[in-house]
């Protein structure tokens, strides 16, 4: 039995080593799961032998339970129904074909039938955590291949349920009563369904009562109790604790509190899950790996190739374009984390021998380590052998011929049709500037095409897509998506294909702007900066600061922000651009005019101070005739040095130097009278 001191020491060693490994991994873009594997290899019995697997076994098991629970939470039943074709047909074909082929191949190699079948089920699973992590970081979750990969991953995760329930059957001796075993299995499924349905109806009501207490501590305790309680209840029916936790997550997934549950449990899950992956790395025998390295590398490469082909066939059976099918197939070519859960069950039940288990561990970890490289190879492979015909509709299907020829010289390419892209297109349409939109959400493309938008499905970081969009004769490309890695790839590709094009992009943070300018951006619109200036504007407005002071303060704030974070290169593309009269300047001017036209109908209240020697100083309001000549009315006057203001002043009210006039009118009208209040210079 492991003492508390030994367990605490093991936790400290694992976390300390993980910090160093993950820090290095972050620098070289290695997924966190791989970092945990390396941590386990380093500190485990086959590495530096700092700790034993028993010291982290309890934490590892809790990590698996919470991992399965949160994955169940994220598998919305509504989403499953909306993706039923991909999930059921694509995922079903992938799991069945992989399992059967591996089972046949291993039986021919001399392995027992039950072992071969169990390994086939283990190999069919792909890594949900790694694939989704990479796709999210690359901004590919909304792409066609990203959604297909997600659908197949969902089926694989769900398929773990019957696979784990089959483990005791496969481990049983040959003389086991087959009929009795099957009946027990069916009874287990029925009981599982009853408990699950009860949880779906009862748990949300319970969470509602807990949420009404507004106690964060009570909510967290309730979540953990529900997770472990349902897992324990299902375990009484022969279901593993991890699988029970997964089903508990599915039960809660449709409640109004599922996102809050995920937010509360995620930090705990991430910490405990790390011990599970570390424990897997600890099981890998480095001596076995070194002695059989060439054999294992060949086996891992063969497995990746086999899964790639099976994945492609499964997706292609859905009628998906070849390029998209290959992109999703590359993403699912590894072995997943659920396979380790199955593997541990198979090893403990005797289905897998020690040598077979070591081979499986080594190959699985190798395929996971190679996953980022394999996914990054996918676009180049598709561009090389299956050039993507940028579509007229959803999916990479249809012909691109004639599209570029229809585009006029000097058009604008808009990347991303979210809120930002929508308003850019709206402004360009107002001033009759031609544009083309590239979007990766197939539903958005389909819907907007019906409305007559010139929108196409395509990844703007790819040369084939930008070539279709007429990058060589486009004047400007506006990148309105938020994913920074994708933005950088688009900037690099666009600048290489057309060195003279004007590039305007957005950025979430000011600190990212220097890198974007270095990669070729002409202008960077920073979300963080604009939010800061808008808040700044609201504060000054609430404090009754005159418009001249606001303009001055805003200009100073802008300069301070940019001076702090941006060091523009001397030979920037913007510096080379024609300063006046260029097409880019015309676009900016006309877009601004369009924006002004849109907001022209809205009246605004502003405060304007009477400066020294101003034309209006010493005059009555009636003398200036602001309402008649300019369409602006004075609704209040705050005299200099006085706290009170004159509300609704009459025409005889005199405006003196230092007074502040509160005026109402359209923005252009107010702008036209500021010269009356400005300081007169000799």
QUINORCOR-V547584 format. One record per residue. N is the residue number from 1. RES is the residue in three letters. PSI is psi in whole degrees, 0 to 359 (999 if undefined). Layout:
BEGIN
((N;RES;PSI) (N;RES;PSI))
END
This chain:
BEGIN
((1;UNK;133) (2;UNK;129) (3;UNK;164) (4;UNK;323) (5;UNK;316) (6;UNK;320) (7;UNK;318) (8;UNK;318) (9;UNK;319) (10;UNK;319) (11;UNK;315) (12;UNK;316) (13;UNK;314) (14;UNK;311) (15;UNK;320) (16;UNK;316) (17;UNK;321) (18;UNK;323) (19;UNK;312) (20;UNK;315) (21;UNK;315) (22;UNK;327) (23;UNK;313) (24;UNK;318) (25;UNK;323) (26;UNK;323) (27;UNK;325) (28;UNK;16) (29;UNK;48) (30;UNK;132) (31;UNK;149) (32;UNK;328) (33;UNK;319) (34;UNK;321) (35;UNK;320) (36;UNK;321) (37;UNK;312) (38;UNK;321) (39;UNK;314) (40;UNK;320) (41;UNK;320) (42;UNK;313) (43;UNK;349) (44;UNK;181) (45;UNK;340) (46;UNK;3) (47;UNK;245) (48;UNK;354) (49;UNK;43) (50;UNK;328) (51;UNK;168) (52;UNK;163) (53;UNK;329) (54;UNK;331) (55;UNK;337) (56;UNK;9) (57;UNK;316) (58;UNK;314) (59;UNK;323) (60;UNK;319) (61;UNK;320) (62;UNK;324) (63;UNK;318) (64;UNK;317) (65;UNK;313) (66;UNK;327) (67;UNK;311) (68;UNK;323) (69;UNK;312) (70;UNK;326) (71;UNK;321) (72;UNK;322) (73;UNK;324) (74;UNK;352) (75;UNK;79) (76;UNK;134) (77;UNK;326) (78;UNK;318) (79;UNK;323) (80;UNK;318) (81;UNK;323) (82;UNK;338) (83;UNK;26) (84;UNK;326) (85;UNK;312) (86;UNK;316) (87;UNK;308) (88;UNK;312) (89;UNK;304) (90;UNK;309) (91;UNK;319) (92;UNK;315) (93;UNK;317) (94;UNK;313) (95;UNK;314) (96;UNK;312) (97;UNK;315) (98;UNK;313) (99;UNK;314) (100;UNK;314) (101;UNK;317) (102;UNK;319) (103;UNK;314) (104;UNK;315) (105;UNK;317) (106;UNK;328) (107;UNK;320) (108;UNK;332) (109;UNK;355) (110;UNK;6) (111;UNK;150) (112;UNK;152) (113;UNK;317) (114;UNK;321) (115;UNK;316) (116;UNK;318) (117;UNK;318) (118;UNK;319) (119;UNK;323) (120;UNK;318) (121;UNK;320) (122;UNK;318) (123;UNK;333) (124;UNK;338) (125;UNK;144) (126;UNK;168) (127;UNK;104) (128;UNK;315) (129;UNK;313) (130;UNK;313) (131;UNK;312) (132;UNK;325) (133;UNK;316) (134;UNK;315) (135;UNK;321) (136;UNK;318) (137;UNK;332) (138;UNK;0) (139;UNK;34) (140;UNK;9) (141;UNK;329) (142;UNK;0) (143;UNK;165) (144;UNK;312) (145;UNK;331) (146;UNK;319) (147;UNK;324) (148;UNK;315) (149;UNK;318) (150;UNK;317) (151;UNK;316) (152;UNK;322) (153;UNK;322) (154;UNK;314) (155;UNK;318) (156;UNK;317) (157;UNK;319) (158;UNK;326) (159;UNK;341) (160;UNK;330) (161;UNK;299) (162;UNK;330) (163;UNK;316) (164;UNK;329) (165;UNK;336) (166;UNK;343) (167;UNK;312) (168;UNK;327) (169;UNK;315) (170;UNK;333) (171;UNK;345) (172;UNK;156) (173;UNK;162) (174;UNK;330) (175;UNK;6) (176;UNK;142) (177;UNK;106) (178;UNK;317) (179;UNK;317) (180;UNK;321) (181;UNK;316) (182;UNK;317) (183;UNK;320) (184;UNK;319) (185;UNK;313) (186;UNK;317) (187;UNK;320) (188;UNK;319) (189;UNK;320) (190;UNK;313) (191;UNK;322) (192;UNK;316) (193;UNK;319) (194;UNK;312) (195;UNK;320) (196;UNK;316) (197;UNK;318) (198;UNK;319) (199;UNK;321) (200;UNK;324) (201;UNK;327) (202;UNK;321) (203;UNK;313) (204;UNK;321) (205;UNK;321) (206;UNK;316) (207;UNK;328) (208;UNK;317) (209;UNK;319) (210;UNK;318) (211;UNK;327) (212;UNK;339) (213;UNK;344) (214;UNK;33) (215;UNK;113) (216;UNK;321) (217;UNK;317) (218;UNK;323) (219;UNK;315) (220;UNK;315) (221;UNK;320) (222;UNK;319) (223;UNK;309) (224;UNK;321) (225;UNK;317) (226;UNK;314) (227;UNK;305) (228;UNK;327) (229;UNK;312) (230;UNK;322) (231;UNK;316) (232;UNK;317) (233;UNK;317) (234;UNK;330) (235;UNK;333) (236;UNK;341) (237;UNK;15) (238;UNK;2) (239;UNK;139) (240;UNK;158) (241;UNK;319) (242;UNK;316) (243;UNK;321) (244;UNK;321) (245;UNK;321) (246;UNK;313) (247;UNK;328) (248;UNK;319) (249;UNK;317) (250;UNK;321) (251;UNK;325) (252;UNK;343) (253;UNK;330) (254;UNK;358) (255;UNK;163) (256;UNK;350) (257;UNK;10) (258;UNK;319) (259;UNK;323) (260;UNK;321) (261;UNK;314) (262;UNK;315) (263;UNK;322) (264;UNK;321) (265;UNK;341) (266;UNK;314) (267;UNK;319) (268;UNK;318) (269;UNK;314) (270;UNK;321) (271;UNK;311) (272;UNK;326) (273;UNK;326) (274;UNK;324) (275;UNK;329) (276;UNK;311) (277;UNK;327) (278;UNK;319) (279;UNK;327) (280;UNK;316) (281;UNK;327) (282;UNK;334) (283;UNK;345) (284;UNK;120) (285;UNK;108) (286;UNK;324) (287;UNK;316) (288;UNK;319) (289;UNK;315) (290;UNK;318) (291;UNK;334) (292;UNK;27) (293;UNK;310) (294;UNK;316) (295;UNK;317) (296;UNK;321) (297;UNK;316) (298;UNK;318) (299;UNK;318) (300;UNK;316) (301;UNK;320) (302;UNK;321) (303;UNK;317) (304;UNK;316) (305;UNK;318) (306;UNK;313) (307;UNK;325) (308;UNK;314) (309;UNK;315) (310;UNK;317) (311;UNK;316) (312;UNK;314) (313;UNK;319) (314;UNK;319) (315;UNK;320) (316;UNK;330) (317;UNK;342) (318;UNK;357) (319;UNK;18) (320;UNK;147) (321;UNK;149) (322;UNK;316) (323;UNK;316) (324;UNK;320) (325;UNK;318) (326;UNK;321) (327;UNK;316) (328;UNK;325) (329;UNK;318) (330;UNK;321) (331;UNK;334) (332;UNK;22) (333;UNK;2) (334;UNK;179) (335;UNK;143) (336;UNK;173) (337;UNK;331) (338;UNK;336) (339;UNK;329) (340;UNK;324) (341;UNK;314) (342;UNK;318) (343;UNK;318) (344;UNK;320) (345;UNK;315) (346;UNK;323) (347;UNK;317) (348;UNK;331) (349;UNK;356) (350;UNK;2) (351;UNK;322) (352;UNK;130) (353;UNK;170) (354;UNK;313) (355;UNK;316) (356;UNK;320) (357;UNK;321) (358;UNK;318) (359;UNK;315) (360;UNK;313) (361;UNK;312) (362;UNK;313) (363;UNK;318) (364;UNK;312) (365;UNK;322) (366;UNK;314) (367;UNK;325) (368;UNK;318) (369;UNK;324) (370;UNK;350) (371;UNK;311) (372;UNK;321) (373;UNK;317) (374;UNK;316) (375;UNK;321) (376;UNK;335) (377;UNK;336) (378;UNK;309) (379;UNK;321) (380;UNK;321) (381;UNK;314) (382;UNK;316) (383;UNK;328) (384;UNK;314) (385;UNK;335) (386;UNK;70) (387;UNK;131) (388;UNK;113) (389;UNK;109) (390;UNK;132) (391;UNK;165) (392;UNK;345) (393;UNK;210) (394;UNK;140) (395;UNK;158) (396;UNK;69) (397;UNK;158) (398;UNK;170) (399;UNK;143) (400;UNK;359) (401;UNK;134) (402;UNK;343) (403;UNK;314) (404;UNK;323) (405;UNK;333) (406;UNK;344) (407;UNK;132) (408;UNK;157) (409;UNK;135) (410;UNK;19) (411;UNK;173) (412;UNK;134) (413;UNK;124) (414;UNK;121) (415;UNK;113) (416;UNK;129) (417;UNK;49) (418;UNK;206) (419;UNK;317) (420;UNK;310) (421;UNK;323) (422;UNK;314) (423;UNK;329) (424;UNK;314) (425;UNK;320) (426;UNK;318) (427;UNK;317) (428;UNK;323) (429;UNK;323) (430;UNK;325) (431;UNK;16) (432;UNK;38) (433;UNK;124) (434;UNK;145) (435;UNK;163) (436;UNK;137) (437;UNK;135) (438;UNK;126) (439;UNK;146) (440;UNK;4) (441;UNK;110) (442;UNK;327) (443;UNK;318) (444;UNK;317) (445;UNK;313) (446;UNK;315) (447;UNK;316) (448;UNK;329) (449;UNK;322) (450;UNK;332) (451;UNK;1) (452;UNK;8) (453;UNK;147) (454;UNK;72) (455;UNK;143) (456;UNK;150) (457;UNK;124) (458;UNK;149) (459;UNK;111) (460;UNK;354) (461;UNK;357) (462;UNK;138) (463;UNK;319) (464;UNK;323) (465;UNK;316) (466;UNK;327) (467;UNK;318) (468;UNK;321) (469;UNK;0) (470;UNK;42) (471;UNK;327) (472;UNK;333) (473;UNK;7) (474;UNK;148) (475;UNK;325) (476;UNK;146) (477;UNK;127) (478;UNK;116) (479;UNK;107) (480;UNK;10) (481;UNK;157) (482;UNK;346) (483;UNK;116) (484;UNK;319) (485;UNK;319) (486;UNK;320) (487;UNK;315) (488;UNK;318) (489;UNK;321) (490;UNK;316) (491;UNK;313) (492;UNK;314) (493;UNK;315) (494;UNK;318) (495;UNK;326) (496;UNK;320) (497;UNK;331) (498;UNK;91) (499;UNK;339) (500;UNK;354) (501;UNK;145) (502;UNK;129) (503;UNK;119) (504;UNK;127) (505;UNK;163) (506;UNK;162) (507;UNK;144) (508;UNK;321) (509;UNK;146) (510;UNK;325) (511;UNK;344) (512;UNK;350) (513;UNK;322) (514;UNK;318) (515;UNK;322) (516;UNK;320) (517;UNK;322) (518;UNK;324) (519;UNK;352) (520;UNK;4) (521;UNK;142) (522;UNK;321) (523;UNK;140) (524;UNK;120) (525;UNK;117) (526;UNK;121) (527;UNK;315) (528;UNK;319) (529;UNK;314) (530;UNK;322) (531;UNK;318) (532;UNK;317) (533;UNK;323) (534;UNK;318) (535;UNK;318) (536;UNK;316) (537;UNK;317) (538;UNK;320) (539;UNK;313) (540;UNK;323) (541;UNK;317) (542;UNK;333) (543;UNK;7) (544;UNK;47) (545;UNK;131) (546;UNK;156) (547;UNK;326) (548;UNK;319) (549;UNK;321) (550;UNK;314) (551;UNK;320) (552;UNK;312) (553;UNK;319) (554;UNK;319) (555;UNK;318) (556;UNK;317) (557;UNK;317) (558;UNK;313) (559;UNK;318) (560;UNK;318) (561;UNK;311) (562;UNK;324) (563;UNK;329) (564;UNK;322) (565;UNK;340) (566;UNK;129) (567;UNK;89) (568;UNK;137) (569;UNK;146) (570;UNK;322) (571;UNK;40) (572;UNK;155) (573;UNK;330) (574;UNK;324) (575;UNK;328) (576;UNK;338) (577;UNK;154) (578;UNK;125) (579;UNK;324) (580;UNK;143) (581;UNK;354) (582;UNK;161) (583;UNK;322) (584;UNK;318) (585;UNK;322) (586;UNK;317) (587;UNK;314) (588;UNK;315) (589;UNK;314) (590;UNK;326) (591;UNK;320) (592;UNK;318) (593;UNK;319) (594;UNK;319) (595;UNK;321) (596;UNK;321) (597;UNK;322) (598;UNK;320) (599;UNK;5) (600;UNK;328) (601;UNK;352) (602;UNK;125) (603;UNK;154) (604;UNK;147) (605;UNK;126) (606;UNK;160) (607;UNK;130) (608;UNK;128) (609;UNK;143) (610;UNK;112) (611;UNK;170) (612;UNK;127) (613;UNK;15) (614;UNK;154) (615;UNK;328) (616;UNK;348) (617;UNK;131) (618;UNK;1) (619;UNK;153) (620;UNK;154) (621;UNK;323) (622;UNK;333) (623;UNK;326) (624;UNK;331) (625;UNK;52) (626;UNK;321) (627;UNK;318) (628;UNK;314) (629;UNK;330) (630;UNK;348) (631;UNK;26) (632;UNK;138) (633;UNK;142) (634;UNK;119) (635;UNK;348) (636;UNK;155) (637;UNK;126) (638;UNK;113) (639;UNK;147) (640;UNK;131) (641;UNK;1) (642;UNK;142) (643;UNK;325) (644;UNK;156) (645;UNK;153) (646;UNK;113) (647;UNK;139) (648;UNK;59) (649;UNK;150) (650;UNK;179) (651;UNK;342) (652;UNK;355) (653;UNK;129) (654;UNK;136) (655;UNK;116) (656;UNK;166) (657;UNK;134) (658;UNK;344) (659;UNK;156) (660;UNK;124) (661;UNK;130) (662;UNK;116) (663;UNK;156) (664;UNK;138) (665;UNK;179) (666;UNK;152) (667;UNK;315) (668;UNK;322) (669;UNK;317) (670;UNK;320) (671;UNK;328) (672;UNK;344) (673;UNK;357) (674;UNK;335) (675;UNK;334) (676;UNK;332) (677;UNK;351) (678;UNK;152) (679;UNK;133) (680;UNK;125) (681;UNK;140) (682;UNK;999))
END
